[in-house]
């Protein structure tokens, strides 16, 4: 799951550790503030940083099941992104066969350096090792960057779509992408 790349010898992906909880919480807040929410909405969605980190710490130490994983991308030993993978939760998912990439985030300052690509590949490798057949994820319809990242790696739309309500009341349309991992 880790290795050197053209982007830098210190660029790796590894399993997240409980000690990463504060960093992941801060990273998630930075990404969501940049991409989705304003400061008030961010606090409403996640609460204070300490309690947000406590929730991540609990997730990392008490996973809902053995195939629930949080991966982190590091650059020179600094966490710059994360991915959450778990058995599929959609109504049409088979949790034995279908895994879900529940969240994928890279801090804005570290984007376009290959970290998301490494996280996605590590998620594919990990779900294959966990004997899943497919990996699915939901992507905002307007998120061309993430959709291009995934489709250039062999992912495709499976025709599913949904709408979620953002904290500010906006409707966010999403499409589901999938790839075979077995």
C-alpha positions as CSV (number, residue, x, y, z in Angstrom):
1,X,0.0,0.0,0.0
2,X,2.9,2.4,0.1
3,X,5.8,3.3,-2.0
4,X,7.9,6.0,-3.6
5,X,6.6,8.0,-6.6
6,X,7.7,10.6,-9.0
7,X,6.1,13.2,-6.7
8,X,8.5,12.4,-3.9
9,X,10.2,9.6,-2.1
10,X,8.3,10.5,1.1
11,X,4.8,10.1,-0.6
12,X,3.0,7.0,0.8
13,X,-0.3,5.6,1.8
14,X,-0.8,3.7,5.0
15,X,-3.5,2.7,7.4
16,X,-4.6,5.5,9.7
17,X,-3.6,5.3,13.4
18,X,-5.5,6.6,16.4
19,X,-2.8,9.3,16.7
20,X,-3.8,10.6,13.3
21,X,-7.3,11.5,14.5
22,X,-6.6,15.2,15.2
23,X,-4.8,15.6,11.9
24,X,-7.6,13.9,9.9
25,X,-10.3,16.0,11.7
26,X,-8.4,19.2,10.8
27,X,-7.8,18.0,7.3
28,X,-11.5,17.1,6.8
29,X,-12.5,20.5,8.1
30,X,-10.1,22.3,5.7
31,X,-11.3,20.4,2.7
32,X,-15.0,20.9,3.5
33,X,-14.4,24.6,4.2
34,X,-12.7,24.9,0.9
35,X,-15.0,22.8,-1.2
36,X,-18.5,22.7,0.4
37,X,-19.3,24.8,3.5
38,X,-18.7,28.2,5.1
39,X,-17.3,28.5,8.7
40,X,-20.7,28.6,10.4
41,X,-21.9,25.5,8.5
42,X,-18.7,23.8,9.2
43,X,-19.1,24.2,13.0
44,X,-22.7,23.1,12.7
45,X,-21.8,20.0,10.7
46,X,-18.7,18.9,12.7
47,X,-18.7,20.8,16.1
48,X,-15.5,21.9,17.8
49,X,-12.2,20.5,16.5
50,X,-11.6,18.5,19.7
51,X,-14.9,16.7,19.6
52,X,-14.5,16.1,15.8
53,X,-11.1,14.5,16.5
54,X,-12.6,12.4,19.3
55,X,-15.1,11.0,16.8
56,X,-12.3,10.1,14.4
57,X,-10.3,8.6,17.2
58,X,-13.3,6.4,18.2
59,X,-13.7,5.4,14.5
60,X,-10.1,4.4,14.3
61,X,-10.0,2.4,17.6
62,X,-13.5,0.9,17.4
63,X,-14.3,0.2,13.7
64,X,-17.8,-0.9,13.0
65,X,-16.4,-4.1,11.5
66,X,-13.0,-5.6,10.3
67,X,-13.3,-4.4,6.7
68,X,-13.8,-0.8,7.7
69,X,-10.6,1.0,7.0
70,X,-9.2,4.6,7.0
71,X,-6.2,5.1,4.8
72,X,-4.0,8.2,4.9
73,X,-1.7,9.7,2.3
74,X,1.5,11.2,3.6
75,X,4.1,13.5,2.1
76,X,7.3,13.5,4.0
77,X,5.5,11.9,7.0
78,X,2.8,14.6,7.1
79,X,-0.8,13.4,6.5
80,X,-2.2,15.2,3.5
81,X,-5.2,13.2,2.6
82,X,-7.4,10.3,3.6
83,X,-9.9,7.7,2.3
84,X,-12.5,5.8,4.1
85,X,-13.5,2.3,2.8
86,X,-16.2,0.0,4.2
87,X,-18.7,-2.6,3.1
88,X,-21.4,-1.1,0.8
89,X,-24.3,0.6,2.5
90,X,-26.6,1.4,-0.4
91,X,-29.9,-0.4,-0.5
92,X,-28.8,-2.3,-3.6
93,X,-25.4,-3.2,-2.2
94,X,-24.3,-6.6,-1.2
95,X,-22.0,-5.9,1.8
96,X,-20.1,-9.1,1.2
97,X,-19.4,-8.3,-2.5
98,X,-19.6,-4.5,-2.7
99,X,-17.3,-2.1,-0.9
100,X,-17.7,1.7,-0.7
101,X,-15.2,4.5,-0.9
102,X,-17.1,6.6,1.6
103,X,-14.8,9.6,1.6
104,X,-11.8,10.8,-0.3
105,X,-10.1,14.0,0.7
106,X,-6.7,15.7,0.0
107,X,-5.8,19.1,1.5
108,X,-5.9,21.9,-1.2
109,X,-2.2,22.6,-0.9
110,X,-1.3,19.0,-1.7
111,X,-3.7,18.5,-4.6
112,X,-2.5,17.5,-8.1
113,X,0.6,15.8,-6.6
114,X,-0.7,12.2,-7.0
115,X,-2.0,11.7,-3.4
116,X,-5.6,11.1,-4.5
117,X,-4.5,8.6,-7.1
118,X,-2.4,6.7,-4.5
119,X,-5.3,6.7,-2.1
120,X,-7.7,5.4,-4.7
121,X,-5.3,2.7,-5.8
122,X,-4.7,1.7,-2.1
123,X,-8.4,1.5,-1.6
124,X,-8.8,-0.8,-4.6
125,X,-5.9,-3.0,-3.4
126,X,-7.3,-3.1,0.2
127,X,-10.8,-4.0,-0.9
128,X,-9.5,-6.7,-3.2
129,X,-7.5,-8.1,-0.4
130,X,-10.7,-8.1,1.7
131,X,-12.3,-10.2,-1.0
132,X,-14.8,-7.6,-2.2
133,X,-15.6,-7.8,-6.0
134,X,-16.6,-4.1,-6.5
135,X,-15.7,-0.7,-5.1
136,X,-18.4,2.0,-5.4
137,X,-18.4,5.7,-4.6
138,X,-20.7,8.7,-4.8
139,X,-19.4,11.8,-6.6
140,X,-21.0,15.3,-6.8
141,X,-22.4,15.7,-10.3
142,X,-20.3,18.9,-10.7
143,X,-17.1,17.5,-9.3
144,X,-15.4,17.1,-12.7
145,X,-11.9,16.6,-11.1
146,X,-12.9,13.6,-9.0
147,X,-14.9,12.1,-11.8
148,X,-11.9,12.5,-14.2
149,X,-9.6,11.0,-11.6
150,X,-11.8,7.9,-11.2
151,X,-12.8,7.4,-14.8
152,X,-9.2,7.7,-16.0
153,X,-8.5,4.8,-13.6
154,X,-11.1,2.6,-15.1
155,X,-14.2,3.5,-13.0
156,X,-17.5,4.0,-14.7
157,X,-21.0,5.2,-13.8
158,X,-23.4,2.4,-12.9
159,X,-26.5,4.6,-13.6
160,X,-27.4,5.3,-10.0
161,X,-27.9,8.9,-8.8
162,X,-29.2,10.6,-5.7
163,X,-29.7,14.1,-4.2
164,X,-28.6,15.1,-0.7
165,X,-29.4,18.2,1.2
166,X,-26.4,20.4,2.2
167,X,-26.4,22.1,5.6
168,X,-27.3,25.4,3.8
169,X,-30.3,23.7,2.2
170,X,-28.8,23.4,-1.3
171,X,-29.5,20.1,-3.1
172,X,-26.3,18.3,-4.1
173,X,-26.8,15.8,-7.0
174,X,-24.5,12.8,-7.0
175,X,-23.7,10.0,-9.4
176,X,-22.4,6.6,-8.4
177,X,-19.2,5.2,-9.9
178,X,-17.8,1.7,-9.6
179,X,-14.9,-0.4,-10.5
180,X,-14.2,-4.1,-10.3
181,X,-11.5,-5.0,-7.8
182,X,-11.4,-8.8,-8.0
